[in-house]
Amino acid sequence: MGKTRATAVSKSELRRGSIDYSTAFQIKTGVNYRQCQRNHAAYAGGYAIDGCREFMPSGNEGTNRALVCAACGCHRNFHRREVNSEVDFESSSANSSTGS
């Protein structure tokens, strides 16, 4: 029976080919929305942000209000998007040659 382990792998490691493809793996991704980056003074030629640190939906999932931040009132797209990836590896062959 193969061993299973969970490892976080960056996108650059996936691109470089440092992954051993002789194992089966599954990539799980999740998205978090962080600081609001909306420039509230753009119309005047300036730069001012509101200081909102993290997106909090103001409505239930599936409604239009779920895309509006309860803290700052901005749309979710103004918040910095952070993608988290986790790769689950499962060895396709058992390592039976372990010495003791």
C-alpha positions as CSV (number, residue, x, y, z in Angstrom):
1,M,0.0,0.0,0.0
2,G,1.4,3.5,-0.9
3,K,2.1,6.2,1.6
4,T,0.2,9.5,1.4
5,R,1.5,12.9,2.4
6,A,0.3,16.5,1.9
7,T,2.8,19.1,0.7
8,A,2.4,22.8,-0.2
9,V,4.1,23.5,-3.6
10,S,4.6,26.9,-5.2
11,K,3.6,27.5,-8.8
12,S,7.3,28.2,-9.6
13,E,8.2,24.6,-8.4
14,L,5.5,23.2,-10.6
15,R,6.8,25.2,-13.6
16,R,10.4,24.2,-13.0
17,G,9.5,20.5,-13.1
18,S,10.8,19.7,-9.6
19,I,7.8,17.4,-9.1
20,D,8.3,13.6,-9.5
21,Y,5.5,12.7,-11.8
22,S,5.8,9.0,-11.1
23,T,3.5,9.6,-8.2
24,A,-0.2,10.4,-8.5
25,F,-1.2,13.8,-7.1
26,Q,-4.2,16.0,-6.7
27,I,-4.0,19.8,-6.5
28,K,-6.5,21.6,-4.2
29,T,-6.9,25.4,-4.4
30,G,-8.6,27.9,-2.3
31,V,-8.9,31.7,-2.6
32,N,-8.8,34.4,0.1
33,Y,-9.4,38.1,-0.5
34,R,-7.1,40.4,1.6
35,Q,-6.4,44.1,1.7
36,C,-8.7,46.5,-0.3
37,Q,-6.7,48.2,-3.0
38,R,-9.3,50.6,-4.3
39,N,-8.0,54.1,-4.9
40,H,-10.6,56.5,-3.5
41,A,-8.8,59.6,-4.7
42,A,-8.2,58.6,-8.3
43,Y,-10.8,61.1,-9.6
44,A,-8.7,63.9,-8.1
45,G,-5.4,62.5,-9.3
46,G,-4.3,61.3,-5.9
47,Y,-3.9,58.1,-4.1
48,A,-5.9,57.1,-0.9
49,I,-6.9,53.7,0.3
50,D,-9.4,53.0,3.0
51,G,-7.3,50.6,5.2
52,C,-9.7,47.6,4.9
53,R,-7.5,44.6,5.8
54,E,-9.7,41.7,4.6
55,F,-12.8,41.1,2.6
56,M,-15.9,40.1,4.6
57,P,-19.0,39.4,2.5
58,S,-22.1,41.4,3.5
59,G,-24.6,38.8,2.3
60,N,-25.1,35.1,2.0
61,E,-23.3,33.0,-0.6
62,G,-25.0,33.1,-4.0
63,T,-26.5,36.6,-3.5
64,N,-25.3,39.9,-5.0
65,R,-24.4,41.2,-1.5
66,A,-21.9,38.4,-1.1
67,L,-19.6,40.3,-3.6
68,V,-19.7,43.5,-1.5
69,C,-17.3,43.9,1.5
70,A,-19.2,44.6,4.8
71,A,-16.2,46.6,6.1
72,C,-15.5,49.0,3.3
73,G,-18.4,48.7,0.9
74,C,-16.2,47.9,-2.1
75,H,-16.7,45.1,-4.6
76,R,-14.6,41.9,-4.0
77,N,-12.5,42.6,-7.1
78,F,-10.9,45.6,-5.4
79,H,-9.4,43.3,-2.7
80,R,-6.0,41.5,-3.2
81,R,-6.6,38.0,-4.3
82,E,-4.5,35.3,-2.6
83,V,-4.6,31.8,-4.1
84,N,-3.6,28.9,-1.8
85,S,-2.6,25.6,-3.4
86,E,-2.1,22.3,-1.7
87,V,-0.8,19.2,-3.5
88,D,-1.6,15.7,-2.2
89,F,0.8,13.0,-3.4
90,E,0.2,9.3,-3.3
91,S,3.0,7.0,-4.3
92,S,2.0,4.6,-7.1
93,S,4.4,1.9,-5.9
94,A,5.0,0.7,-2.3
95,N,8.5,1.0,-1.0
96,S,9.0,-2.6,0.3
97,S,12.8,-2.5,0.4
98,T,13.2,-0.7,3.8
99,G,16.0,-2.1,5.9
100,S,16.0,-2.2,9.6
